[in-house]
Amino acid sequence: MKERDMYGYEISNEIDKRSSNRLNVKEGTLYPILYRLEEKEVIESYWKALDGRGKPRKYYRVTSIGDRYFYSYKEEWFVVSNIMRDILIGEEEEC
């Protein structure tokens, strides 16, 4: 989702799509996360009306701080998920 700027509802739909509808993030969960990320300057927002018409939407984009944040946590996630996989596979072998 770093590929392009998106508004909240679009982010929620993208999460649904990428998770094969296994992770449904509701607005009540998503927006507080977006606000916290914005406070940490991981993302920034701006208002834009589609084609200059209609009601403006609040779009979000990843900042340079967000890029560094993303890559550091991505690496941590892979390490932790690999450890958890090894632990769980070990449990299956013991049974």
ChimeraX attribute file (.defattr): number of C-alpha atoms within 10 A of each C-alpha:
attribute: neighborCount
match mode: 1-to-1
recipient: residues
	/A:1	12
	/A:2	13
	/A:3	7
	/A:4	9
	/A:5	16
	/A:6	19
	/A:7	16
	/A:8	17
	/A:9	17
	/A:10	13
	/A:11	18
	/A:12	19
	/A:13	15
	/A:14	17
	/A:15	17
	/A:16	15
	/A:17	13
	/A:18	11
	/A:19	11
	/A:20	10
	/A:21	12
	/A:22	10
	/A:23	12
	/A:24	15
	/A:25	17
	/A:26	12
	/A:27	13
	/A:28	8
	/A:29	11
	/A:30	14
	/A:31	15
	/A:32	11
	/A:33	12
	/A:34	17
	/A:35	14
	/A:36	12
	/A:37	15
	/A:38	18
	/A:39	11
	/A:40	12
	/A:41	15
	/A:42	19
	/A:43	20
	/A:44	19
	/A:45	19
	/A:46	12
	/A:47	12
	/A:48	15
	/A:49	12
	/A:50	10
	/A:51	7
	/A:52	8
	/A:53	8
	/A:54	9
	/A:55	10
	/A:56	13
	/A:57	16
	/A:58	16
	/A:59	19
	/A:60	20
	/A:61	19
	/A:62	23
	/A:63	16
	/A:64	12
	/A:65	12
	/A:66	19
	/A:67	13
	/A:68	13
	/A:69	13
	/A:70	15
	/A:71	11
	/A:72	11
	/A:73	11
	/A:74	12
	/A:75	11
	/A:76	12
	/A:77	12
	/A:78	11
	/A:79	12
	/A:80	12
	/A:81	12
	/A:82	12
	/A:83	12
	/A:84	12
	/A:85	12
	/A:86	12
	/A:87	11
	/A:88	12
	/A:89	11
	/A:90	11
	/A:91	10
	/A:92	9
	/A:93	7
	/A:94	7
	/A:95	5
